[in-house]
Amino acid sequence: MTEIQQHTEKVREHRHPEKRNRPDNPIQRKPSWIRVKAPTSKEYHETRKIMRNLHLSTVCEEAACPNIGECWTKKHATFMILGEICTRACSFCNVSTGKPNAIDEYEPLRTAIAVEKMGLKHVVITSVDRDDLADGGAEHFVKTIDAIHSKSPDTTIEILTPDFRDKNGAVEIIVKVRPDVFNHNLETVPRLYPTIRPGARYFTSLSLLQEVKRHDPSIFTKSGIMVGLGETKEEVMQVMDDLRAADVDFLTIGQYLQPSQKHAAIDKFVTPEEFDAYAKLARAKGFLMVSSSPLTRSSYHADADFLQLREAREKQLATNA
């Protein structure tokens, strides 16, 4: 291991103290269809400057998203509220784990200012898990949505939330302020939850998505999974069926990429052809929108996808009229 790689591993170990004693999983060389260029554009640095000046966090950076160069060049960013430290310790995730800091009451306003400065027509807001809070951070989502509605009333809002496990009423108060898209990722197939997403429960996440539709059927719901963790095609198809039974509108499927040697190992790199096959299956099962590719992430091309999602619903309503 080179000196640079050793330094990188130390930084990641500090971010993930709970993974320190886990056995190393060697990081595999990425195939040609996964590799991306390092971000260098002027627009990328302008976006980064806005985030720094307003003391905001993004999942683009915290989760080491491979698409950050492309998205930030286009002035697209996914804001991460409720701090940078998560109370969960999922084996796939690069976000820091530990004891979170107190909620920053001015973060919703600063987020709204950034949205206004960047001139975003569509914005994605996500957060860390906050199991330490009575409402899981739901009220903070509400304040952030309200602040964006106030400063940028024409901007559509997509939220990517935690599961709000054991936080009664959390989903209901968020639905009342009407985000345009309510996203919650299942992340993987049920069999892999104990090792990949140990702090979560598959049917809790599925029920959350059902609850959104029960409170307001007009809100688009969205969910995503990673592949390449050891799941089978049949298991992925079952997840699709479960999501459709919950009336989820939009499905994303992307390749899992291992953040460090202490994270879950990659079982395989799924080929672009396999992703295309998954997309065809998902469309046949009735999703309004499907994004399935090696580099697909929850908020990748979210602005353009939202327009297609809305158009797909309009066509569906016209057909059923």
C-alpha positions, 0 to 999 in steps of 0.5 A, a space after each residue: 500500500 502506498 503512503 497516499 493509500 495509507 493516509 486515505 485509509 486512516 482518514 476513513 478509519 476515523 470516519 468509521 471507528 466501528 469498522 476498525 476491527 473488521 477484516 480487510 476486503 481488498 478493493 477490486 479494480 473498476 471496469 472501464 464502464 465505472 471509471 470517471 474523471 476527477 472533477 476539475 471544471 470551473 463550475 465544480 469549484 463554484 458549487 464547492 465554494 457556495 457549499 463552503 461559504 454557507 457551511 453546508 454538507 452534501 451527500 455528494 462529498 460525504 458518500 464519495 459519489 462517483 458522479 460529483 464532477 458531472 453533477 457539480 459542473 451542472 450546478 446540481 448538488 444533493 444537500 445533506 441536512 441534520 449534520 454529517 454524523 450518522 447514528 447508523 453503521 451500514 457496511 456499505 456507506 461512507 458517511 461518518 458514524 458516531 454521536 451527532 452534534 446538536 441540530 443547527 437551527 439555521 441550516 434550513 435557511 442556509 440550504 434555501 439560500 444555496 438553492 436560490 443562489 444556484 438557481 435550482 429548478 429541482 433540488 434533492 434534500 437528504 440526511 443522515 439517520 438521527 435515531 437520537 432525535 424523538 422525531 428522527 429529524 422529521 421537523 427539520 425536513 419540514 423547516 427545510 422544505 418550508 424555507 425552500 418554498 419561501 425563497 424559491 417557490 417554483 423549485 420542485 423538491 425531492 427528499 431522500 429520507 431515513 426510515 424514521 424507525 419507531 418515530 411515529 408521526 414523522 412521515 405524516 408531518 413531512 407529507 403535509 408540506 408536500 415535497 414533490 418526490 418522497 424517496 426512501 431507499 431499500 438499498 438491497 434485498 431482504 436477505 442481505 439486510 443483517 450484514 449490509 443494513 443491520 440497523 434497518 428493517 426491510 419491511 419498515 422501509 417498505 411500510 414507510 413508502 406505503 404510508 406516504 401514498 396512504 397520506 397523499 397519493 399525489 406525491 411521487 414515491 421513489 426507492 433504489 437499490 444497489 447491486 453487486 453485493 451478492 443478490 440474485 436476479 430473482 431477489 431483485 425481481 421480488 424487491 421490484 414486486 414489493 415496491 410496486 405493491 407499495 405503489 412506488 413510482 420510480 425505481 433506481 438501480 446502481 452498482 455498489 462501489 466499496 468506499 474502503 477496505 473496511 466496508 462490505 466487499 463487492 461481489 461482482 461488477 454488474 454489466 451495463 447489459 444486465 442493468 438494461 435487462 433490469 430496467 426492462 423488467 422494472 418497466 414491465 412491472 409498471 414503474 412510471 420511471 426507471 433509472 438503471 445503470 452502473 453509475 445510477 445513484 438516487 439523485 443522479 439526473 434527478 432534475 431531468 428524471 422528475 420532468 419525465 416522471 411527471 410527464 409519464 403520470 400525465 400520460 397514464 392519467 390521460 390513458 385511464 381517463 
